[in-house]
Amino acid sequence: MMTTHLGRTGLSVSRIGVGLAALGRPGYINLNHAEDLGRDYDPAAMQARTNEVLDAAWAAGVRYFDAARSYGRAEQFLATWLERRAIDPGAVTIGSKWGYTYTAEWRVAAERHEVKDHSLATLERQLAESRGWLGAHLDLYQIHSATLESGVLENAGVLERLARVREQGVAVGLSLSGPRQAETLRVAMRTRVGRVPLFDTVQATWNLLEPSIGPALRDAHAAGMGVIVKEALANGRLTERNAAPDFAARSRLTAVARRLSCTIDQLALAAVLAQPWVDVVLSGTARVDHLHANLGALAVHWDDAAAETLRAIAEPPAAYWETRGRLAWN
């Protein structure tokens, strides 16, 4: 597993990282998430499953792990694994996020799974919680799904508090979501506290179905920001398990994957790894076999013909995010 530096942070990350959104809570929007967990939502069983996935990732050379306050018990599960494995903070890079509060009460059929609040009070509360679990392992703290509508990039109190976090040795970033990702990122790139750019990293959705933020991510990387890509598999839509009859991209994906001797998930991840402005792409799996399949993307020989063929499957951003919003929590 190759490693690289995460932008100007100096943090070392593996090219593929593991995100814990599907491991830390019973419900998530990945296709067939319930089957991935075997419908066993006992916290002890889910901690054990997390340990298995993280053990397999560690053995394969994965050195970047991503969590968030809203991912149920993800930080707790990750902290328990780090302690059990006695992993030194200097040997791994850990990122987490604040801004959403988990509200599902460990249920899959919850009315609301998370509540967004980008206030200073939430930052203070969740920062203390994240530090309580992750301690010295916390390397990167990100605004979770920053948007222009939330006003978080105009909140002086929040920005100044994040600047102090940065001064204390924790890198500061933001994750993005929605059809206006690029606009939000360009505002973030101009955001300064004093004369210093605030954000060290950006975590955004870029995949074969939704590549619209690509030029903005390229510019962010050129400006020194670390770039983390999430949802490279479009929550399972870019895998063999997507059996939706109206998924028109399936035939092109299958043909290119067959030509390159890989699976669709490996093809989708290879497309991300081929972008020169990407530092790390996240695997959001909840199964060891799927993790191993994802890691196979490192051996895929992505080429110009694949890029040209698959450029046509990109969806209009508004349509992509509308479809994502209809995915069922399961």
N, C-alpha and C positions, 0 to 999 in steps of 0.2 A: 504494500500500500504506500503510494507516494504521499508525502506531506508537503505543505506549502505554508507560507506566512499569510495570516489573515489581514490583508491590507497593511495599514500603518500600525496596527496594534502590536506587532511583534509576536503574537500568539501563533503557535504551530497547530495546524489542523490537517487531518487526513482529507484526501479528495472526496471521499464519501464519509458522511457522518450518520448518526442515528438520532432521529427525533422520537420523543416519547409520547406524542399525542395519542397514539392508539394503544399504548401500553399502560398508561397511568389511570385510566377510567373505564368503566364498563361500556359506555356508549361513545361512538364516534361515527363520522360520516363516510369512512372508507367503505367501499363495496365489500359485503360479506364479512364485516368486522366481527359480528356475533359468532360466525363460524370459526374465524381465526382464534377467538378466545375459547372455543369449545363451549360457549354459553356458560362458562364457569366464572362467576364474578366474585367469588370469595376473595377478600383482600390478600390472604396468605397465598392463594393459588396464583393471583395476579402478580404478587411480588416474585414468586418462584418463576413464573413465565418471563418476567422482566429480567431476572438474573440470567436465565438461559439465553435470551437474545443478546444481552449485553456481554455475557461471557463469549459467545460466538463472535460478536463484533470485535471485542478486544483481541481475541486470538487471531483474527484476520487483519489486525493492524488499524482498526478504527480508533481514532483518538479525538474525535469531536462528538459531543453529545449535547442534545438540545431539549430543554424542558420549558415549562411555564407554570405560573401559579394556577392557571385555569385547567391544567391537564390532570385534574383529580389529585392523585397521590404521586404524580410523576417525580417531583422533587424528592419526596420521601423515599420512593423506591430506588431512585438513582443514588441518593445519599447512603442508603443501606447497602447497596451493591458496592459503592466505593469503599465503604468501611470494611465490608466483608473481604474484599480483594486487597485491602491495604494499599490502595493506589495513591501514590504521592501526588499532591496538587500540581507539581511541575511536570508530571508525566502525561497529563491529559488536559484538554481544554473543554470547559463546561460553559454553556450559555443558557440563560433563562430569560423569562419575560414577565412583565407586569402590565396590568391594565384591564384584564378580565378576571372576574371572580367566579369560581366554580360553584354552581347552585343546584346541581342535579341530585345531590344527596345520595350518591352511589346507586342511582337508578338509570336504566336505559330509557324507559318511557317517562321522561321528565318533561314538564311543560316548558322549562327553560334550562338549558345546560350551562350557560354562562352569561354573565352580565358585564357589559363593557362600561368602564368608568376610568377616564384618564385624568382624574383630579389629583392634586398634590397629596391629599389625605390617603388616597388609595396607593399612590407610589410609596409613601412612608410606611404604610402598613405592610404592603406586599414585599418591599425591600427587606424589612425586618424578618418576615417569614422566610424569604428565600435565603437570606444569610443564616437564619437559624438552622435550615436543613443543610445547606451546601457549604457554609463556612468559607474556608480558604480556597475551596475548589471553584467558587464562583468567579469566572474570568470575564464574562460578558453579560451585561444586563440591557435588555431591549424593551422599548415600548411595543406592546403587543397590538398588532394591526392598527398602526397609526393611520389616520385619515385626515383629510383637510376638514371634513365635517365635524370631527370631534374637537377641533380647536387646540389639540395638545401641542402643536408646533408654535402656537401663539401664547402659550401659558408660561409667563416669565418665571413663576415660582417653580414649576416642574422643570423647566430647562435649567435653571440655576441649581436645583437640587441634583439633577443628573450630572451637571458639571462638577459638583463636589464629589459625587460617586467616582467620576473619572479621575479626579485628583487623588483619590484614595487608592488608585491602582486597578480599578475595574473598568474595562472598556465599555463604551456606551454605544448602543445601536438602536435600530427600529426595524420592526417587521411590517410588512405591507399587505394589503388585501383589497380586492375590488377593482373595478374597471379604471379607476383613477390612480393606480399605483405609480405610474410614471410622473404624474403631476405632483403627487405627494413627495416622491423621492427628490425631485428637483427643488422643492421648497426646503426639504431637509438638508440638502447639500449647501444651501445658502444660510442655514441656521448657525448662528454663532453666539457664544456667551463671551462677552468681551470681544476680543479680536480672533478668538480661537474657534475653528469649526467644531461643533459639538459631537457629531455622530462619526464614530469610527467604522461602523459596519451597517449593512442593510441586508435584511432577509426578505426575499420576495418570491412570489409565484412566477415561475417561468417554465413553460413546458411546450410540447409540440402543438397543443391545442390553444395555448394562451401565451404567445411570445412577445406581446406588444411592449413590455417594459424593457426589452433587450437593449435598445439604444441608450436609455437612461442608465441601465446597469453598467454598460460599457463606459459611459462618462464618469459614473461614480467610481468605478475601479481605477480609471485613469487619474482621478483626483486623489487616490490613496485610500479609498474606503474598501474594506473587506466585503466580499459578495458571497452570501449564502443563499442557495436556491432551495425552496421548499415546494412540496406538492408537484414534484417532477412527474409523478404518475397520475396526476389529476384525480387523486383520491380513489384510485383503482380503475378509472376509465381507460387509462393507457396500460392495461394488462389483459391477459387472456380471459380474465373473469368477467370482463364487460361483454355481456351477451345482449345488450340493448338492440332491438331490431332496427332502430333508427340511427345507429352509430355508423355513419357513412364512411368514416376514416378506416374502418377495420380492414378492408381489402388492401389498401395501400400499406398499412402497418404490417400486415401479415406478409405481403410480398417482399418488402424491404428486409424484414426480420429473417425471412427464409434465405434471401440472398446473402445476408451477412452472418448466417448460421448462429442466430441468437433468438431469444424470446422477446416479446413485445416490451416487457418491462425493462429488459436490458437495453433494448434499442432506445427507449425513451430516456433512460438515464445517460446513455452514451451521447445522446444529442446535447444534454446539458453539459457533460464533461468536455465536449468539443468546443464549447464557447470559451474563448481565451480570457474573458473577464470573470469567469466563475472560479472561486476559490474552493468551495465545498458544496456538495449537493447532499441533501438529506434523504435517507431511506426511512420511511415511516412505518415499517412493517411491525407486526406483532408475532411473527413466526420465524423460527430459525431457518427453515428451508427457504422461505421467501427472502430472508436476508442474504443467504448464500447465492440465491438467484440474482438478486440485485447487485451483489458484488461482482458478478460476472460481467457487468457493464464495463469494467476496467479493461477487459480483453477484447471488446468489440472494436473493430476497425471502421469507425464512422468515416464516411467519405462524402465528396461533393454531390455524388449522385443521390445518396440518401437525403441529404439536405434539400436538394432540388425537388425530389419526389414528394417529400413530406411537408414542404412549405405550403402546399395546397390544402392541408387538413386544418390549418389554423382557423379558429372560429372568431367572429367579431367579439371583442372583449365583453360587451354587454350581454351577449348571448351565452358566452362561457360562464360568466358569473351568475347569470340567472339559472343555468343548469346546475351549477354547484350549489346554489341556494336551495334547490329542490331535493338534493340528496338526503336520504333518510338517516337519522341517527339510529344506529343498530348495534 
